[in-house]
Amino acid sequence: MAGLALAGGPARAQADEALFIHGPGQPPMGFVQSGDQALVDRLAGLGFVVTVRQDTTVTPADAAGKALIVISETVASGSVVTSLGGQAALRALPSPILCFEPYLYDDLGMTGTAQSGTTPAPVPDNGGINNGEHGNLPAHDRVLVVDATHPLAAGLGPNGAVVQVAAQPVQMGFGVPNGNAQVVFRLDPAHPWPQNEAPNVPLAQRACLFVYEPGAVLVSGGPAAGRRVGFFARHAAALSLTAGWSVFEASAQHAAGTKTIRGGSAWSSPSAWTPPGLPAAGDAVLVTGGGTVAFDVASASVRSLTVNASTTLGLGGGALTVAQEAAVGPGAVAISGAGALAVGGAAVVRGQGTLSLGGGTLSVAGAVTVQPQGALTVSGGSATVSGALAVQGQGSLALGGGAVSATGAVTVQAQGLLAFTSGALRLGTAPCQIAGTLRAEGGGRIERAGAGEIDVRVTSGGRVELDGLTFRGGDTEGLHVQAGASIAWLRRCRFEQVGANAAARHLTIEQASLDLAAPGLHFEGPLTGNRRNVHLRDTNGGNDVRLDTEDRGPAVSGAGAGAARHTLQNGAWINWCWATPEGAAGRRVGYPCVAWDLDTFATYATYVPMRDVEGPGTVDRIHVFDPDGAGVQAPYWFDVPQAWGDLVDAPWWDTVGGQHVLWATTTGGRLVRWTDPGAGAGALAPDAGYPLTAGTITAFTSAPITDASKTLVHAVGRQGANGPRFYAVDVATGTLAWQLTLGAALSTQLAVGLQDGVVKAFVGSAPSGGRGNVYRVNTQARLVEATNRSLFGQVRACPFPIEGIGLFVGDSTGRVVRVDQASPTMAAASGWPVRPRGDALEGGVFLEFWVADPWVYWGSTAGYVFAYRVADAASQWGTNVRPAGNVAIRTAPLPDGAALWFTNTGGRLMAVSRANPGGALLADYRFGPAGTDACPLGDPAQEHSVGRVLVTTDNGKFRVVDRLP
């Protein structure tokens, strides 16, 4: 059999490997006796990683570097000698040897050469000791304790005591060592002589447990190259051992230089250790048994350290030096206060193990490996790793304070985790490679002190979940998200102290598809020349990679922000917005509503409605953002359960009785009202009496709107399979006040205006009798008092009435009409309707009513934008302004000073100069992809303090952009 490597029980550092050599046997284990298996199991239970080899196939390479070599009594002594290179090579092995085969004692130099045999005649031999310096005696179960203080005695004793070590008489081996050996047990002198033994050879001279320490002069004359232990039990004896097992464990640990301490003990207690006595610098320490071991000495030095069996070694003070390797798990090492752990070799955190640093210091001269299910956590103090730092799959490195400095490469494998809430990771010159997850929740930084690059690469299969991480330093780049990696969020990240290298950059992202908001990014200082803060690349040319980050000016946004605001790089779009909040999610409903107090005209909220926030069967939601468009989500929102139906277009706000009120309708026939005090957290419940559930209302088809009297709220819906209805609900009581039947199927939202002190409502319809209708409803008389039939196709968007100027609306044939909404018949004004090209309207019209010579604006499905003078229906630009190419204009254009804003179905928000609309675009933000994967935008709106433009996308994004200079 070539041999097997067996690992059982707690994991240990690499240095604590054991070699077990056995005689010929049968598969699967190759053991001739089950006693050999029991010995291997015990070694594994002590934490050794056991390599099993047969006596005829073991090689010197197998023995090299082992912490312990155990030789079973089942071997043929000559085979072992031959396989390991001869007697001289065997004696020269530096590893400790625990030998069960007495007929190898002379080959090891531990005894003379004379063997105990079957002849009764004395045989003269070395030193005059007669008939047998090594051999076996049958039918023993007791030993005589010679040195009860020795670690191998395992606490049995006192001296002179005869102790039973096996459950029944077994065959025991013995040897006659010289005076340099430490004899722990001898054979029981009261044991009767076998008939074939010479009576003149006393049992009292025969040791059954003895040890030569390294350097002790052997019977063969040379010094012991390593610790040599002669043990009494034969292979079958292992099956009957009782107290003998504790002697075996103590012998194996002492031979390998291992000291064991169990949880619930203090390091300073000699009696807590097995073998008894405090560990020395050459000892391997095993901390086991559960509970906590308190490191309560000023300092200690050991060869290696293993912590397992869910035991914790607590270093709240003092300094522990480990010369070689340290292994933790399943168990923990907790360093805090002024505690210090220094490891001269490598350190490994195994499964279910934790190495935590809450204070003090951790220094590792070699590599640190966090294996699957292991955790390295740092919340204070400092850790220094001179070698590589590797986090394997399902392992974690978590920083919540303090600092970790790694000179070598830092790698996080697939399913591994590098997480920050605070603290710092200081890199060396090698890049940090992350194929697992890079996560930050509120703070932390990755930095490099001194010259050189900071280069964090998230590779294919990796994941980025960053909220509040700082990248400090670097000449090439701070964070590089490579193709195949995913980005869940990238918020509030800072890039600082980038070097002067000509290729310096902060952030590089390569993706096949991306639609990411990155609020709060901070780029320290503007870059110059060919350097950029952000490098973005669409890896498959799909025209669907976008990064939206915040524009806080050149000082914090760097090159590409400020005047440019948006750039196209390698097929990908970068948009520097004023704000890029992520709170909104779902499918767009209507447009962002900037609400203000009608008594003071101070803005107080921005409402952003989204449909099916988390997918089918869940709530629609109206998100609340701060009134100035800074992108911060308020701590409260409004939920519409799926059982009520979906939200219908944008909500309506008002001020009622000094309080802010929000209204919404649903496709399930519910009218909902919330009183919003501007405070609270989570989802605010509807007002008492809402939602309105009048049985006659099957569904609403328009958003609600209150009249000027603030006594009624109106909406359009239907009753069963009947035609459309116009509803009026009492604001105070929430009861249905009255309803009115309308004609053709309605196709627009409601608009209201005050005419001669009476509230009039306006709504458009689909064609009826070849004409589109615009109805005027008298809410006092409760009747449809006028209908305009100037349009042919379906009436689009929402009527736009302004008293004294007119009502404007367009249709799907491309006609736009101006109506005198106050006239008895709502007749079209002279020169109207106009039809510039015959392209259908996609959105509505916008009337610039606050200027002396007002204009009306709209767009078409063919990508044209039109401006007509209200007074004479004259075109300002002609009919050939096509800034969006052949992509449909989605919404009514929004005039803003010298600029005109509009959106298209390709997901772009654009602005043209009103004086020169055919010139270069003043702004061109791409918030959604073009083509079959279109992501149209909603109507642009403005907040009122500064006039920034707000827009929502169909896939649940909310963006705020700066006004143009």
N, C-alpha and C positions, 0 to 999 in steps of 0.2 A: 504494500500500500504506500502510495506516494506521501500521504499525510493529509490532515485536515486542520483548518484554523477555526477554533471555536471561541465564541464570545458569549458569555452568560453573565447574568447579574449586572451589577453597576459597571458603567464604562469607566475606563481609566485612561491616563495619559499614555502615549505611545511607548514610553520607556518601560512601563510595567507589563511587558509581554513575558509569558512563560512558555518554555518548551517542555513538553511531556513526551518521554521516550518509553516505548513499551515493546513487548515481545510480539512474536507472530500471532495473528488472530484471524477472525473471520469478519466479513462485511456485516453491517454497514460501517461500524466504527473501527473494525480491525483489532479489537481488544480480545486477548485470549481469555481474560477473566473479567466478570462484571465489576470486580473490585477496582480495576483500572478506571472504569467509567465513573465510579463513585469518587475517586481521587480527582479526576478532571472536573467533575461537577463542583467539588469543593473549591478547587482553585478558581473556577469561574465565579463562584459565589463570593469569593474574596475580592473580586474585581479584576483579576488577571485576564488578559486576552491570551487564550491558550492556543498554541500551535502544537498539533499532535503529529509525531513521527515514529516510525517503526525502527527497531534497532539496526536492521540491515540496510535501511535507506536514508537514515539521518545523515546530514552532511555538516561539515564545519560551518558552512554559511547559515544553516538553520540555527546553530548555537550562537552565532555572532550577535552581540548586542543585547542578548536576552537579560531581563532583570532576574530571572530564576530558571534553572534547569532542574527538572524533576525526573529521576530515573526509576522506573518501576522495577519491582523484583521479578517481573515476568521476562525481562530481557535476558539474552545470552551475553554474559559479560564480554566474551571475546568478540562478539559482533559489534558491540558498542565501541570497544577500543579500536577495532579496525575501521569502522565507519567514520569515526571522528579523527582519524589520522594517526593512530598509534598512541602508545602509553604516554609518551612525552607531550604530545599535543593535547591529550586529555587532561593531564595535570596542569598544563599551561593555560587552560581556559580561565579567563578572568571572571566570568559570570558565577554567581553563587550556585552551588550544586546541593540539592537535597536528594540523598541516595537511599533507596529502599533495598538495593541489591548488595548484600554483604560480600559477595564474591567479586565485587568491583572495588572494595575498600583498599586492597593491596595495589590495584592498578592506579587508584587515585593517590596512593602514598599515605593513606590514613591509618593502615595497620601493616603488620608483617605479612609474609606470603603464605604461612602455614594455614591450611584449611581444616575445619572440623569435618571429620569423615565418619565412616562406619567401622573402622578398625579400632579395637579396644587398646591396642598397643600404643604407648606414647611415641610421638614423633618429635625428635629434637628440631628446634627451629631458631629463628632470630631472637636474640636476647635471652635465650634459655627458657622462654615460656613454652610449656609443653602442649602439644596436641590442640591446636586451633586458635589462631589469632582473629579469625572471622568465620562466621557460619550461621547456622540456624538451629534453634532448639524447639521442639514441639510442645504443644499443650501448655502454653503460658497465657495467663490473663492478668497478671499483676507485675508491677515494677517497683523497685526500691528507689525512693527519692534520695538523690545524693546532694543536689544543689537546688533547693526550693526557691532561691532568690534569682535564679537564672531565668531570662525571658522564655526559654523553651519549656520551662516547667509549667507554664500556663496557670500558675497559682496553686498547683497541687503540692501537697506537702503536709507537715514540715519535713525537714531532713530526717531520714531514718524511717519515714512512714512507708508502708507497703500499700500501694494504691491500685485498685482494679481499673484497668483501662479498656477492657473489652467485655462484652456480654457473656462470652464463653471462651474456653481455652483455645488459643490460636497459635500458629507457628510464629516465632519471633526471631529476628536476626540480631546478631551481636558482633562486636569487634573489640579488639584489645588495643586501644590507642596508646600513644606515649604520654608523657607528663605534660606536654604542651597543649593537649586537648582539654577542653572543659567538659567534664562528664556530668550529665544532668540526671540520667537514670541508669541503673544497672538491673540485670535480671534478678528476680526474687531469689535470694540465697536459700530460702526454705524449700524451694522447688526441688522435687526428687530428681536424682541423676538418672538420665536415660541409661539403659543397660549398655549401649554401645559407646558411651563416653568414658574416657579415662578418669578414674576417681581422683588422680593427683592434680587435676586442673580445676581450681575452685571457680564457682560461678561468680564470686565476688570480684574477680578480675575482668569479667566480661561486661562491657558497657553496651546498653541497647539504645541509648540516645546520647550523642556526644557531638561536639562541634570544634573545629579548628577555625579561629579567626584569621582573616587575611594577614599573611606574613608570618604566621606561626610555623615553626619548623616541624615538618611531617616526619613520620617514621622512615620515609624514603630518603630523608636528609635535606630536601630543599624546602623553601618556604611555600606556604599555600598561596596560590595565585589569586584565589578568591575564597569566600566563606565556604566551608565544607561541613555538611551535616549528615551524620549517620542516623537513620531512623529505623525503628524496630519492626514496623508492621510489614508483613508480606502482603501480596495482592489480595488474597482471600480475607486476610485479617481486616481489611477496610470495611468489609460488610458487617463486622461484628463490633467495631469500635464504639465505645461510649465516651468516657472522659478522654479517650485517645484522640477523638476528633479535635478537641480544643488544643491538644498538644500538637497535632498536625498543623492546624491553622497557625499556631504560634511559631512553629518551626518554619513554615513556608514564609510567613511575614518576616521573621527574624533573618532568615537566610537571604531574602530579597531586600532586607533593610526596611521593611514596612512596619509602621506603627499605626494602630487603629484606635480611634476614640469615637465613642457613641454620643448621640445627642443627649442633652440634659447635663452635660459635663462641662467642667472648666479645663482649659488647656493646661493650666498650671498644676493640676492634680496628677501626681505620678501614678496613683492607683487607677485613674480613669483610662489609662492606656493599656493596650494589649499589643505585645508584651508590656508588663509594667515598666514605668520609667518614662521621663520626658523624651521626646524625639530629639535625635542629634542631626547634625548637618548632612550626614550620609543616608538618612532614613527617608523612605517614601511614606507619606502620611495619608491615611484613609479616614475620612470623616463620614460616619454612617449611622444608621439606626433610627433616624427620625429625630425631631426636636431640634434644639439649637446647642451648638458648642460655642462657648464664649472664649474669645482670644483675650486672655486677661494677663498677659505678660508684656514686658516692655519690648522684647524682640525675640525672635526665634528664626532659625535657619534650618531648612529641610531640603532633601533632594528633589522630591516631587510631591504634588498635592492632588488628591482625588476627593471630591465631595459628592456623595450619592445618597440614595434611599430617602429622598425628600428631607434631607438634613440640611440645616443652615449653619454655616460658619460665620459668626458675627465678629467683624473687626471694627469695633467702635473706637479703638485706640491701639497703640503699639504698632510694630513693624514686623511683618512676616516676609521672609525672603525664601523663595523657591528657586533652587539652583537650576533645575531642568524644566520639566513641564508641569502644567496645572490643568486639571480637568474638572468640570462642574456639571453635574446632572446625572440622574434626576436629583436635584438638590440645589442649594444656593450658597453663594458667597456674598455677604452684604457688608460693604465697606462704608463707614460713615465717620463723622467727627474728624479726629486726627489719625484715623486708621490708615495703614499703608500696606499694600501688597506689591511685591516686586518679583517678577517671574523672569528667570534667566533664559528660558527657552520659549516654547510655544504655549499657548493657552487655547483650550477648546471648551465651548459651552455646548453640552450635549442636549438631547431631547429632554424636555421638561425641566431643564436646568436654567438658572438665572444667575448672572453675575451682575450685581447692582452696585453702583457708586453714588452714594448720596452726599459724600464729603470725603476728605482725605485724598489719597493718591493711588493710582493703579499704573504700574509700568510693566510692559512686556517687551523683552528684548527680541523675541521672535514674532511669529505670526499669531493672529487671533482668528479663530474660526468659530462662528456661531452656527451650529448644526440645526437641522430641522426640529422645530418645536423648542429650540433654545432661545434665550433672550439675554441681550446685553443692554442694560438700562443705566442711564447716567442722568442724575438729577442734581448733582453738585460735585465739587471737587474737580480733579483733572485726571485723565487717562492718557498715557503715552504708549503708542504701539510702534515699535521700530521696524517690524516686518509688515507683511500684508494684513489687511483686515477684510475678511470674507464673511458675508452673511448668506448662508445657503437657503434652499427652498423651505419656506414656512418658518425660518428663523427670523429674528428681529433685532435691530439696533435702534433703540429709542432714546432720544435726548430731550430731557425736560429741564435742563440746567447744566452747569458745568461745561467742560470742554473735553473733546476727544481729539488727540493729535495722532495722525497716522502717517508715518514716513513712506511706507510702501503703498501699493495699489489698494484701493477700496473697491470691492465688488459686492453687488447684491444680486443673487441669482434669482431665476424665475420663482415666483411666489414668496420670495423674501421681502422684508420690509425695512426701510430706513425712514424713521418717523421723528418729527420735531414738534415740540411745543415750546421749547426754549433751548438755550445752550448753543454750543458751537462744535462743528466738525471741521478740523483743520487738516487740509490735505497736503500731501507731498507733491512731487513733480509728476507722478503718474496720474492719468485721468481716473475719475471715479465712474465706474461702469455699473449701470443699474438695469438689470433685466427684470427686476421685481417691481415693487411699488416705492415711489418717493413721495412721502406725505408730510405736510406741515399743517398744524392746526393752531394758528395764532402767533407763532414766533419761531425763533431759531435762525441759525446762519451757517452757511458753508463758506469757508474762507481759506486763504493761503497767505500766511505771513511771509513777507519778503518778495523778491522778484520771482517771476515765472507766471505760469498760467493757472487759472482755476478752471477746470474743465470737467463738468458733470455731464455724462452722456447717458441718456435714457434710451436703451437699445430696443430692438424689436421684441415685442411681447411685454415690455415694461409699461408702467402706468404712472401718471403724474397726478397727484392730488395735493395741490399747494395752496395754502391760505396763510400768508404771512411769513415767507422765508426770504432771507437776505443772502445774496451771493456777493462776496466781498473780495476784490482783487482779481487779477487775471490779465493776461496779454492777448489771449486768443478768443475765448468765449467763457461765459459763465455757465449757461445751461443749454444743452443741445438735445432736443427731443428728436430722435431719428425716426425714419420711416418704419412703420409697423408698431410703434409705441402708441399709447393712447393718452389723452389728456382729459381728465374728468373736470378739473378746474385749475385755474391759474390766477389766484387773487392776491392782491396786496404784497407782491414780491418786489424786492428792491435789488438793484444791481449797482454796486458801489466800487470805486477805486479801480476802474478798468485802466490798464496800462496804455502806454503811448504807441504800442505796436501798430503798424499800418493796417493790419488785418483785425484789429480789436473789434469785438462786438459783445453784446450782452446776451442776446437770446436768439437761438436758432431753432426753427421748427420745420420739420419735413414730414408732410402728411399727404395721404391720398385723398382724404376728405376731412374737412374741419369747419366747424362753425362755433367759434369759441369767444366768449366774452372774458376779458382779463382785466377786471377793475382793479384800480389802485396800484398798477405797476409804476415803479419809480426808477428812472434811469438817471444816474448821477451825471449831470453835466452834458451839454451837447457835444456830439462827436463831430469831427471835421473831415474833410477830404472824402476818401472812399469808405470811411468807416460808418457803420450804421448800428443803431441800437438793436434792431430786429432784422433777422434774415429769415424769410419765409419761402417755402418751396412746395408747389403742388407736384407730387411725385408721379402722378399718372395723367396730368393734363386735363383733368375733368372739370376745371373751372369752378371748383367747389371748395376751395380752401380760403378761409377768412379768419382773421384775428382782429378782434375789436378791443382796443385798449384805450385808456383814458388820456386825454390831452390836458395836462396841467401846465403847459407852457414849455419852452425849450429847456429851462433849467432842470426840469424833472422828467421830461419826456424825450429829450434828445433829438437827434437828427431825424427828419421825417415828420415830426410833429409841428405844431405851430402853423405856419403859413400853408404847408403842404396838406396836412390833415389826413391824407390817404395816399397810399402808393401801391403800385402793382409790381411785385417781385416774383420772378420765376413762375408766372402763372397764378400767383396767389395775391390776395388783397389784404392790405393792412389798413385798418381804419383807426385813426386817433379821434375818439369821441370825447365830448365833455364828460360823459358818464356812461358806464357800461354795466348797469346792475344786472344781477343774475336771478333776482327773486321771482320774476315772472316766468311762467312755464305753461306749456300747453299750446293750443291753437288760438291765434289772435281772434278777438271779438271786438269789432269797432275800432276806436282810436283812443289814445291816451287823453283823458279828460283832466284838464287843469282846473281845479275848483277854487273859487275864491268866495269870501264872505260878501254877500250882496249888500250888507249894511256898511261895511268898511272898505270893500274892494281889495282886501288883503288876501293873497293866495294862502291856502292852508293844506292842500293835498293834491297829489296827482294819482288818479285812479286808472289802473291798467287792467282791463278785463281779459281773462284767458279761459278757454273752454277745455274741459277734460284735462285737468292739470296732471294727473298721474295715470291717465289711461281710462278705458271704458269702465263704467260702474263706479266712478269716483266723482268728486265734487268739481264744479266749475269754481273759479276763484276770481275775485276782484282784489288785486294787489294795491297796496298803498305805499307811495313813495313820497319823499319830501317835496315840498312845493316848488323849490327852486331848481329841480331837475338835477341835483347833485348825485343821483343814483343810489341813495341810501334807502333801503326798504324800511318802512316803519314797522314797529313790532306788532302790528295788528293788520288784519285782512278780513275779507268777507267771503264766506263759502256758500255755494248754492248746491245742495245735495242732488245727486243724480235723480232721485225720485221726483224732484220738482221739474225736471227737464233741463235743457241747456239755456244758457244766457242768450238773450236776443240783443245783438249789437251792443253799443256802449251804454253804460248806466247813465243816470241823470242825477245831478246834485242840486241842492238848493239850501237856503237858509230859512228855517221855519222856527219861529218863536225864539230867535237868538241862538238856535243850535243848528249845526251842520247836519244835513240829512242826505242820504244816498238812496236812490231808487233803482230797481232793476226788474225786468220782466223775463219770463222763461217760456220755452216752447211747451211746457206742461200747463200753461194757463195760470201761473203764479205771479202775483205782483208782490215784490219784497221791498221793505223799507228798513233801513238801519239808521239809528241816530248815532252820529259819530262825534264823540267829544274830543277826538284828537289824542286819545291816550288808550292804554290797555295793551294787551298782548294776546297773540293767538287769534283765532277766528271769533269775531264779534257776532253775537246772536241777533236775529232780526227783532224789530220792535214787537211789542205785544199786539196781537191781532193780525200779524203778518207771518207767513205770506197769505195774501188774499186768496181764498179758495172757492170763490163763487162758482156754483155748479154750472152756470150757463157759459162760462168761459172755458173753451176747450184748449185753446192755445193763443199765445200772443205772437204777433208777427212784427211788432215794432218795439223799440225801446220806449220807456215812459218819458213823459215830459210834463212839468207842472205849468200851470198858467200864471199869469202875472198877479192874480189875486191871491195865490198860494192857498186856495181852498180846494182845488181839484187837481188831480193828476190824470193825464190822458195817455191812452195807448190804443193801438189797433190790434185786433185779434179776430178770432172766429168762434162761432157757436156750433159745435157738432159739424155736420156736413154742409151747413148753411153758408151763405156768403160772408164777406168781411164785416166786422163790427167796429164801431168807434166807441170806446168805453170812457167813462168819467168816474173816478173814484174819489171819495171824500178824503181829503188829506188828514183830517182830525180823527175820523173814526175808522178809516180803512174799509168802509162799506161801498158797494157798487151803487153809485148815485143814479146813473142812467146809462143807456146805450143807444146806439144809432146804427141802422143798417146802411152800408155804402153799396156802390154799384160793382164795378169790375174788380178783379183781384188786385189787391194793392201791391206795389212794388218798391216803395220807398219808406224811409223813416218819416216821422212826424216833425213838423216845424210849427211854431206858434208865433203870433204877433198880436199887438194891441191896436185895435182900430176903433176910434171913437169910444174909447172906454170899454170895449167889448173884446174878449179874447177870441181870436180866430185861429183855427188850426188848418194846416195845409198838408196834403199827402198826394202822391202820384200813384198811377195804376198801370197795369198792363193794357195793351190795346183792346178797345171795345168798339165794335163796328168800324174797325180800321183806324181808330184814333186812340192815342193815349190821353188819359184824363188827369187833370190836376183839380182836386176837390178843395173847396173852402168850407169849413164847418164853423157855424156860429155856435159857440159853446153856451151862450146865454139862451138863444132860442132853441137850441138842441136840434138843429137841422142843417142839411147841406144846402147852403144858400147860393152857391155858384160853382160852375164847372168850366174849366178852360180845356178846349179840345184842339189846341194848335199843333200838337205833336202827333207823330204817326207811330213810332215804335214804342217800346216799353220805356216808361219814364225812369230815369236813372237817379240814383243817390237820393238826396233829400232836397226838397224845395228850399230856396234861400230868399226869405222875404225881409226887406228892410223898408220901414215906413217912409214914404216920401220919395223913394228911389224905385222900388219895384220888387217883384218876385221873379227869380231866375231858376230855370230848371232845364235839363237836357234829356234827349232820348236816345235809344239804341240805333236810330238812323243817322245820328250826327247832328241833329237840329238842336239849337238852344233858343229858348223863348224868354222874352221879358214880358211880364204880365203886370198890369195895374191891379194889384190885389185888392184895392179898395173899391174898384168899379163894380157895379151890380153884376156884370157878366164876366168879370175878370178877363177882359179883352186883351189881346196881344198888343204891345206898343208898336208904333210905326217902325217899319224896317225889320221887325222881328216876326218869326224866328229866322235865324241865320243858319246856313249849312255850309261851312267852309269847304269841305271836301267830300262829304258823304261817309266818312269813317265813323263807326259807332263810338259813342261815349262809353268808357269803362267805368269812370268814376262820376263825380258830380261837378258842379260849378262853384266858383268862389267869387264873391263880390267884394271888391275893395271899397267898402262903403265909407271909410273914414276920411277920404280925401275930397278935395273940392270938385275934381273932375273924375268920377269913379270909373273903374274898368272892371270887366268880368273876365274870368280866366277858366279854361277847361282844357282837357287833353283827349286824345282819341286812341282807339285800339291800334292804329297804325303808327303810333309813336310821335304824333304831332302835338304841339302846344299852341294854343290860340289865346289872343288878347283882343277884346272888343270894347270900344267906347260905349258906355251906357247911353249917352245922349243921342247918338246918331247911328249906332250899330256899325260903326266903321272899324275895320281891322287895323290894329296898331302895327302889326308886323307883316301882314300878308298871310299866306297860308302854308308857307314852306319851312317853318321852324320845326326841325325834327331832331332834337338833341338826344333822343333815346334810340335813334335808329328805327328799326321796325318793331321794337318791343312796345307793347301796349302801355300807355300812361294809366296808372292804376287809380289815381286819386285826383281830387280837385287841387290845382296848384295853389300854393300859399305865397302871396307877395310879402316880402320883408325888406323894406328899404329899397336898395338898388337891385336886390336879388329876387328871383322867383324860384321857390322850391317845389318839387314834385317827386313822386315815386313811380316805379314801373313794375310790371309783373315779373321782371327778372331780378327783383330784390335790390334795386339800386335807388338811393336817395340822391337827387341831383339838384343843382342850382344853376340857373343861367342869369346873365345880366339882362335886366329888363330893357336897358338901352340898346344892347347888342345881343339879342338872344341867339343869333346864329354863330356867335363866336365861341371861343373855348369855354368849356364848363367851368363855372366858379367853384363847384364842389361836385364830387362824384364818389359817394360812399357806396360800397357794395356789401349789403347785408344778407344777400341770398344769392344762390346760383341761378344762372340763366338756363334756358333749354327745358328739357323734360323734367328736370328736378327743380322746377321753379319754386321760389320762395317769395311770393309777393309781399309787399309792404302795405300797411294800412295808411289812412290819411295822416299826413303830418299835422302836428299841432304845435302850439307855442306856449311856454310858460311865461308869466307876465312880468316878473321882476326884471329879467334881463332880455327875454325874448328868444331864448334858445329853442331850437327845433327839436320836437319829440316825435318818435315814430316807433311802431311795433311791427314785428314780422309775423307771418303766418305760422312759423315754427316756434313761437314763444319767446322771442327776444324783445327787449325794450332798450332803446338807444336814445341818448340825448346828445345833440351836436351843437357846437358853438355857432353863434351868428357870424356871418362873414364880415370882414373889416369894412 
